[in-house]
Amino acid sequence: MVQMLNNREYMLDLCVRMAHHSTAIEGNTLTQDETASIILDDYIPRAIKDREFYEVRNYKLLLPHLIEKLQQKALIDAELIKFFHSFIMKDLDERAGKFKTLENAIIGAHFETAKPYLVPTLIKDLCDNLYYRLEHCKDDDEKIKVIFKTHIDFEKIHPFSDGNGRTGRLLMVYSCLEQNITPIVIPKQDKDFYIFCLRQNKIDEEMMNFIKKIQLKEQERQNKFQKSN
């Protein structure tokens, strides 16, 4: 992990792809090239909606803090989650960095999201359980299952008024880097299967193959930046 964090080119590349794919899953229409222009060059390539600009720009603002937290070996807890959310939703929501105070729902879900007053306790339990299970994993495959199942549970809690998907996917990348595992960046073109996996609320062989395929491509990308460095 340290080697990847110190590879500035790779981390910038990861930032661009996280921003592009994660916001595209939520409906952002910017291309990856346009996202790269904003993050890498501070250049807005065409007339775009303010919201779409802020959505991808916020990943650039977050990146140095993400790296710093990893270098400090900061554990995922309620405060870190709210800290990340405050960047993800900067200039997009006045409630950025704050847990929800009103009930919300996930379109098409067969379950209810957590009541606002339960969120702090449920998030604490989620984080405690994440590290307990990670400590008892025998290999990286087990860690992948724990990380993705935690992501599913996070989305079921839906602790924020907005930005839950982006924050949850960011936490998944953070967990992977923290555990020295190849990051999982969900491609926008696989949105339908990814959403199906979340709704299914279980981790089967098909889902594991899906994640391993993503990681294989990510590893190939890492290797290219290592060689060029």
N, C-alpha and C positions, 0 to 999 in steps of 0.2 A: 504493500500500500504506500509506504513512504516514497518509493521510487516513482509511483504514479503521481503522487501529490507534488513532487518536485519537478515533474515534467510539465512545464507551463503550457506547452503546445497541446498536449493531450487533455489537460484539464479545461482549457478553453474550448477545445473540440467537444468534449463531453458536455460542457455548459451549453453550447449552441444546440447540440442534439437533444439534451434534456428540455431546453426551452421550446424548441420547435415541436417535438413530438408530444410533449405533455400538454402544451397549450392547444395544439391541433386536435388532440383527443377531446378537448373541451369546446372546440368550434373555431379556434383562431385560424384565419385563412392565409397568413403569411407563409411564404415558401421557406425552405431551409436556407437558401441563398439570401433572402431578405432578412431572415433572422440573424444570420451571420454578419450581414452588413451593419445591423444595429448594435450587436454585441461586440464585434471585433473592431469596427471602424467608426462607431458613433454616427453612422450615416443612415438617413431614412431614404430608401430608394424610390419611394413614390408616395402619393397621398394615401395615408392609411388612417384607420380609426384610432383615436387616442387609446382606447382600451386595448386594442391589439398591440400597439406599441409598448404600453406599460407592461403588458403580460410577459413579453419576451425581454424587455429591458431589465425587469426585476431580477432575472436570473444572473445578469451581469453584476448587479449590485450585491447579490447574495454570495456569489462565488468566493471572494476572499474570506468571508465569514465561515462559509462551509469548510474551506480548507483549514482555517484556523481552529475550528471546533474539532476537526479530525486530528489535527496535530496535538491539540490539548487532550485528546482522548476523552472528550466530553460525551457522557452517556446520554442516550435519548430519554428525556423525561418531559413532563408537562411544560417546563420553562423553555427547553430547547425547541419543542414543537411549536410553541407560540412565537418564539424568536424567529424561526424559519418562516412561519406564516406571515409575520409582520413584513418580511421582505417580499414574499410571493405576491401579497395583496397590496403592496404600497401603491398609493394613488388610485387604487381600484375600489377599496372598501374602507370606510371610516372605522370599521370594527377589526381591521387588520391587527393580528397578534392577540386577539381576545376570543375566548370561547363563546359559543352562541348563548344567547339569553332567551331566544324564542325557539320553539320546536320547528324542525325542518323535515324534509322527506326526500327520498331518492325515487325518481320517476321509474315506475314499473317494478319497484321492489316489493317482495311479498312480506317484508318485515318493517317494523317501525324503527327509526333511528333513536338514539338515546335521548332521554329527557334532559334538558339543559342542566338541571340541578345534579344529575348523576355523572355528567361528563368528567369533572376532575377526578373522581374516584375510579371511574372506568379507565381513564387514560393512565392513571398510576398503576392500576392492575395490569393493563396492557403492557406497559414498559417493564414492570417487574417480571412478568411472565416471559417476555421476550428474552431477557438476559438469563433468566433461569433455564429456559429451554436451550438457548445457545450454548450455555456452559456444559450441557449434557449431550451435545451433538457428537456423533462419532466421526462424521466426515462433512464435506462441503455440501453434498446433496441434502443431508438432513438440515443443514443451516439454511439452504435455499427454501426448503419447505417451511421452516419456522419463520423466515423473513416474509415470505409471500402470504402465509396464513395470518401473520400479524398485520400485513397490509389489508387483507380482507376484513379483519376485525376492526381496524381503524376506520375503514370506510363505512362499516355498519354503525359505528358510534357516531360518525359524521359530526365531529366536535365543533366545527365552525359554521358560520352562516353561509360562507362561500369559500371556494378554494380548497375544498377537502381532497379532491382528486389529485391536484397538483402537489399539495403538501404531502399526501400519502405516498405518491410516487417518488418525491424527493427523499423522504425518509427511507424508502426502500433502497435507493442508491447509497444513501449515507450508511445504512446498515451493512451493505455489501462491502463498501470501502473500509468500514470499521473492522469487519471480520476478515479482511484481506481476500475478498471474493470478487470476481469480475462483476462490475456493475450491471444491473438489469435496467435497460432503457426500453420501455415498451414502445414499439414503432406505431405510428399513427395508422398505418395500413392494417394493423392487427387489432384495431380498436374493438371490433365486434366480438372477436374471440376472447379478448382480455376482459371485456364487460361480462361476457358469459361466465368466465372463470370466477369473477367476483360474485355473481349471482348464485353460482353453483355452490359456493361456500365450502368447497373441498378441493383437495389437491390430488389429482389423479395422474396416471402415466402420461396422458395426452398433454396436460398442463406442464408437467415436468419437461417433456420433450420440447414444448414451446419455449420454455425459459432457457433450457440448455442451448437451443438453437440461437437465441438472442445473445447469450453469453459467448458462444463460439465466435460470432461475428464481432462482438465487442473485443474479444481477445485478439483477433486478427488486427483490429484497428489499433489496439494498444501496442502490439508488436511493431507496427509500422512506425509509430511515433518513437518507440524505443530505439529503433534502428536509425532513424533520422536524427536522433538526439546524440 
